[in-house]
Amino acid sequence: MTQIGGITILSKLPCYIWYSEEGLGIRVLNQTIELKNNRTKIFDQLLVAAPPVLGHVSPSFLVHKDGDTVELFCDATATPEPLVTWRKDDQEMTSSERVHVTPTRVEIRDVDKMDGGAYTCTFRNVVGHVSHTIKLVIEGQS
C-alpha cells in the first residue's frame, strides 16, 4: 500500500485500485471508474485485458502410423481475443490438399514420415502470449 495525499493506493499492476474519504476508484489500461457516495462515475470505457491461458491441448508427444489421419488441437482464452498461429518446425502453416489448419486445430490426412516434427500453436494478444508444442512421430511400415 502507498499513500499519496489523501488517497491510498491498494494495487499498482496491472491496474490501480485506490480509496479515499470520497470513495473507491479503479484504473485499468488508462480507463477509470470512481465510486463516490454510492454513485458510480465511469470515465470512457473500462477494458480489462488478460493474457492467453491454455485450455484443452493435444499431448506433447504423439506417435502415429504412416497413412493415418492426425488431428492436433490447442485452445486458449484471453481478452482481447488472441491471434493464433500454427508452426511446424518453425515454419508458419497454411492449409493445403492434405492439411487443414484452423485457429484451434490442424488435421493432416494420409500422414507420412515427412509430416513428423514439432508443431507449435501460439496465442498472442496485447498483454502476452502462450505456446504449446506437440512432437509428432510417424512410424513407417517395416
C-alpha positions in Angstrom: 0.0 0.0 0.0 1.1 3.5 -0.8 -0.2 6.8 0.4 -0.4 9.8 -2.0 -2.1 12.7 -0.3 -5.5 11.6 1.0 -5.5 8.6 -1.4 -4.4 5.1 -0.5 -3.1 3.0 -3.5 -4.0 -0.6 -2.9 -2.6 -2.2 -6.1 -0.4 -1.0 -8.9 -0.1 -3.7 -11.6 -1.8 -4.2 -13.9 -4.3 -1.7 -12.5 -4.6 0.9 -9.8 -7.1 0.5 -7.1 -7.5 3.3 -4.5 -9.7 4.6 -1.8 -10.1 7.9 -0.1 -12.7 9.7 2.1 -14.6 10.3 -1.1 -14.8 6.7 -2.3 -13.2 3.9 -4.3 -11.5 4.1 -7.7 -10.2 1.6 -10.3 -7.9 2.4 -13.2 -7.2 -0.2 -15.8 -5.4 0.5 -19.1 -6.0 4.2 -18.9 -9.7 3.8 -18.1 -11.1 5.0 -14.8 -14.1 4.1 -12.7 -14.8 6.0 -9.5 -17.3 5.1 -6.8 -18.2 8.2 -4.7 -21.0 8.3 -2.1 -22.6 5.2 -3.6 -22.7 6.7 -7.1 -20.7 5.3 -10.0 -18.9 7.6 -12.4 -17.4 6.0 -15.4 -14.7 7.7 -17.5 -14.5 6.3 -21.0 -14.9 2.6 -21.2 -13.4 0.0 -18.9 -11.3 -2.7 -20.6 -9.8 -5.4 -18.6 -7.2 -7.3 -20.6 -5.9 -10.8 -19.8 -3.1 -12.7 -21.4 -3.8 -16.0 -23.2 -4.1 -19.1 -20.9 -4.0 -22.6 -22.5 -7.1 -24.7 -22.2 -7.6 -28.1 -23.9 -4.4 -29.2 -25.9 -3.0 -32.2 -27.6 -0.4 -34.3 -25.7 3.1 -33.0 -26.1 4.3 -36.3 -27.7 2.3 -38.3 -30.3 3.1 -41.4 -32.4 1.1 -42.3 -35.5 1.4 -44.7 -38.3 2.1 -43.9 -41.9 -1.3 -43.3 -43.7 -3.2 -42.3 -40.5 -5.2 -39.1 -40.2 -3.8 -37.0 -37.3 -5.7 -34.2 -35.5 -3.7 -31.7 -33.3 -5.7 -29.3 -31.1 -4.9 -26.4 -29.0 -7.1 -23.7 -27.5 -6.7 -20.7 -25.1 -8.8 -18.0 -23.5 -7.7 -14.3 -23.5 -9.1 -10.8 -23.5 -8.9 -9.3 -26.1 -9.2 -12.4 -28.4 -5.8 -13.7 -29.3 -4.2 -14.0 -32.7 -3.4 -17.7 -33.3 -0.6 -19.1 -35.4 0.5 -22.7 -36.1 4.1 -23.6 -37.0 5.7 -26.8 -38.0 9.5 -26.9 -37.3 9.5 -23.0 -37.1 7.6 -22.5 -40.5 4.2 -20.9 -40.4 1.5 -23.4 -41.5 -1.3 -22.9 -44.0 -4.0 -25.3 -45.4 -3.2 -27.5 -48.4 -4.8 -30.5 -50.1 -3.9 -32.9 -47.2 -3.5 -30.4 -44.3 -6.4 -28.3 -42.9 -5.4 -25.5 -40.5 -7.9 -23.6 -38.3 -7.2 -21.5 -35.2 -7.7 -24.4 -32.8 -6.9 -27.5 -34.9 -4.6 -29.0 -37.5 -5.8 -32.1 -39.4 -3.3 -34.0 -41.5 -4.7 -36.8 -43.8 -2.6 -39.7 -45.0 0.5 -38.8 -43.0 4.0 -39.9 -43.9 7.4 -39.5 -42.3 7.8 -36.0 -43.7 4.8 -34.9 -41.6 6.8 -35.8 -38.4 8.2 -32.8 -36.5 7.4 -30.2 -33.8 4.0 -28.4 -34.2 3.5 -25.3 -32.2 0.4 -23.3 -31.6 0.9 -19.7 -30.3 -1.8 -17.4 -28.9 -0.9 -13.7 -28.7 -2.7 -10.6 -27.7 -1.6 -7.1 -26.4 -1.0 -8.4 -22.9 1.1 -11.5 -23.6 1.4 -14.9 -25.4 1.4 -18.6 -24.7 2.6 -21.5 -26.8 2.2 -25.3 -26.8 4.5 -27.7 -28.8 3.4 -31.1 -29.9 6.1 -33.5 -31.2 4.7 -35.8 -33.8 6.5 -39.0 -34.8 5.3 -41.0 -37.8 6.2 -44.7 -37.8 6.7 -46.2 -41.3 5.9 -49.7 -42.4 8.7 -52.2 -41.9 
